Amino acid sequence: MKKIGLMSDTHSYLHPQIFKYFEEVDEIWHAGDIGHVGLADQLEAFKPFRAVYGNIDGADIRIRYPETLRFNLEGVEVLMTHIGGYPGKYAPGIREQLKKQPPKLFICGHSHILKVMPDPALQLLHMNPGACGQQGWHKVKTLLRFQLNAGRIENLEVIELP
């Protein structure tokens, strides 16, 4: 079993309570728009870290992290990208990849809208953790925490930062 902390759209702002909420996780995942490489350095120093770059990220982040990341952890195939859309309205850049080889868990950011929903057509779970940075139109900063356990996605928690 692995405990995961999921975030997106920090836009160079690292809320200090992230370290408290992610204290018990095994890995931190970032779905893009990191903003500043120093922020990624802090998260990497804290916990094992996986990330993709977003549309606002510069070359320093783009050379460190891919646009799309596919991996398997605890029997769950994960596909993560920044601009992904939603079930039924996937972004053109990822739509064919999802249809050709759907993962069990599809993660994206970009919209600043927290959304977790199944896609029955592709038999996957879609997660967008919303945004936890200060830039953007969102009013509440959000994170997700969940567990991967023997092929299952369990114990999902939504965290609202003050």
N, C-alpha and C positions, 0 to 999 in steps of 0.2 A: 504494500500500500504506500502511495505517495500523496502527500498533502501539497496542494498547489495554490500559490497566490497569483492572481491574474490582474493585470493593470493595462491601461492604455492612455495615450494622449496626455502625457505629463507636460509636454511643451516646456521643458527645462525647469520645471518646478517639482521638487520632491517633498511632499507633505511629511512632516516629521513623524506623524502617527503611523505611517506605513510600516516602519520598523516594528512597532508594537503589534500591529495586526498581522504582520507576516513573521513574527517571531517563531511560531510553531510550524511553519510550512517547510517542506523539503526543497522546493524550487520556486523561483519567481519567474513568471513569464510576462513579457511586455509586448503588446500588439501594435507597436509603432507610434511615431511622433514622440520620440524620446526627447529630442530637442538639444540636448547638450551631452557630450561624451562623458563629462564628469559625473553626471547623474547615473549613467550606466556603470561607471567605475564603482560608485558607492553601492549600487545594488549587487554587482558582481562580488564585491568584498564581503557583503553580508550573507548571501546565499547563492547556491548554484542558479545561474541566470540564463534564460533563453529569450531571444528577442528577434523581431523583424524591424526593418526600417519603415518609416512612414513618409508621407509626401513632404513634410517640413524638414526632414532630417538631411543634414549636409553630408559631404563626402566622408568625413571622419567617422560617422556612424554607418554609412552605407558600405564602407569597406570592412567593417566589423561584423555586421549582421546582414542576412539575406533579405530579399523582398518577400520571399515565401519560405516557410520552414515546415517540413514534413518529418515526423518522427513517431516512434512507437514507445509508449511508456506504460508499464503495468498492463499490457494487453489492450491498450487503447491507442488506435492510430489517430494522430492529431495533425491537422493542417492549420497553420497560422499565417495570416497576412494582414496588412493594414487596411486596405480598401477591399472589402469583400461583399458588401451588400447583405441581403437577408434571404431566407428561403422564399423562393418564387421570384426574387428580384436580385439575384447575384450580379456582382460587377462583371463586365465583359472579360476582364483580364483573368478571372478565376473560374468562371462558369464552366468552361469545358473541362478543366482539371477536376472539378467537383463531380461532374457527370461521368467522366471516364473512370475515375478512381476515388469514389467518395470515402472520406475518412469517417471515423465514428464521432469525432469531435472537430468542428470547424470554428475557428476563433478569428475575429477581426476587430478592428477599432474604427477610427476615423469619424464616425457619425456623432460621437459624444453622447449617444443614447444607449443606456443600459438595456440590454435585451438578451434573454435566454429563451430559445424556442426550438422545438423539434422540427425537423424537415422530414415528414413521412415519405415523401417521394424518393429522397436519397437515403433514408434511414440513418440520419445523423442528427447530432445535437449542435445547434448554433449558439455561440456565446459571443457577446460584445460586452465588455466590462464597463462601458461608458467612458468617462474621462475623469482623471484625478489631478489634472493640472489646473492652473488658474485662467488660462486663455481659452476662449470659446464661449458659447452662449449658454452652456449648461449651468444650472443653479446649484446642483448638488454634485460633489465629487464622490465617485464610487469605485469600489474594488470588488472582486469576487474571490472567494476561497472555496475550494472543493477538494475531493479526494478521488484518486484513480485507484481502483482495487479490483484486480483479477478481471479486467475487461469491462468494468462498470465505472460510471461517473456518479459519485455519491456525495451526500452531505454538502450540497451547495449552499453557500452563505453570501448574502449581499451585505457589503459594508459601506456605510455612508460616512464620509469624513466631515468633520466640522469645518 
